[in-house]
Amino acid sequence: MEAALAYKIPTWCYSRIANPSLYYFENTLALLEGYGLAGETGCCATASGMAAIHTATEPFLAVDPKRPTAKLNFVATCQVYGGTFQLFSVRRMQERGIECRWVKNSADLEEWAAKIDENTRFLYGELPSNPGQAFFDLAAVARLAHAHELPLIVDSTVATPALLRPLCHGADIVVQSVTKTMTTSGFGIAGALIARKNLTSRFGNDQLKADFAAYVKQLPNRDMGPNLSPMNAILSLNDMRTLRSKIDLFSRSTMQVAEFLAGHPAIERVDYLGLPQHPLHALASRYLFLVDAEHDAEYRRPVNRYGHLMSLRVKGGAEPTRRVFDAFQRIWRATDLGRIKSVATIPAISTHSQQGEEGRCLADIPDNLIRLCVGGEHPDDIIADLDQALRAIDGTVQVAVPAAFSTGGASRELPGPR
Ligand SMILES: *Cc1c(COP(=O)(O)O)cnc(C)c1O
């Protein structure tokens, strides 16, 4: 026990520190994100995606004993998941005075470069971003980070390793909300960070740089405890077995749905990286490939796939957008993504509501934007649902409210124990 708890021998003596299900889960993710990479990778599982983002960034924001009064900063794309926006702007900036320097146009390398100085600790980017589909030149940003001896941390939740492995393009750490696409069933909550061994950072001790995942698992997370429960690791692993084929199916269906919406008269704009007219299509096409398509009997060549997340903007503003949203009959209204069932949300009133009007303006999330994640249904059914919902736009179509939710005696209508 003494040797085990000093990390000298592998052990399962306490589940917050080491557990066989977590060990299997972490090593699977390390292999998936490291597939195609010459070097080695490590993984640390966390209780959620947000815990992974916190865990991946926090060690770089420690006080430097040699310069204890330095005012730290980090550089991040402003088009990030709403929770990440709050973590960076409220918890880090407002509450701790650590400056987050937002990059507004992440495809502009000059803008990244201009924000770095001697107190910068890391660069952070999300791609493709949720919900806006921002994308940047991963390899170029990684080169920029390394030229300043900084790590690049990437949230790759939307792509998953089935489409993109950022470590292979130079990123140092990848964070995943495994809650999402990796756990398609929606039965688990989980996160993970996957790091290359011997990462680049001008800050931090040798142990941190040599094996970041093992470092955070054995030290900060042992003490702070944002660790994954083994049951969630098992649920996630079960879903991950079919990740590649699901991503392929979802991507092909999303492409059809995006094409339908792009030609619809009630739609102001569609953002999907797969659409050839999207301004970032060419850049994204250099990075997003269905893994191993060249070895696939069906494809036999590299195949671009752009994932299941897209956004649409309804003409006429917030009111007609809500009417369309309320009229969905097959698409589920949920802030979730990556499910086997199609889900949609209005980010301005859900995932991105806390960041306020100004924050949404910065990230380009207007109130007429609907985020849609296409699942495993037949794409014709999703298109038909969108088509009928878009007819509700002028308010002449009545949306049926289920009896159980209408006013008066609702609780009596709901099924329950008798
Ligand atoms: C949902 C999400 C997160 C946060 O993950 P949780 O598991 O909900 O904590 C982080 N990044 C992206 C891109 C997400 O979609």
The ligand as an ORCA input file, in Angstrom:
! r2SCAN-3c Opt
* xyz 0 1
  C     -20.790     20.699    -23.476
  C     -19.478     21.226    -23.855
  C     -18.510     21.449    -22.879
  C     -18.761     21.180    -21.407
  O     -18.936     19.828    -21.165
  P     -19.775     19.218    -19.922
  O     -19.525     17.757    -20.027
  O     -21.205     19.611    -20.105
  O     -19.197     19.819    -18.695
  C     -17.282     21.928    -23.293
  N     -17.016     22.191    -24.580
  C     -17.943     21.994    -25.548
  C     -17.585     22.289    -26.973
  C     -19.202     21.501    -25.222
  O     -20.110     21.321    -26.181
*
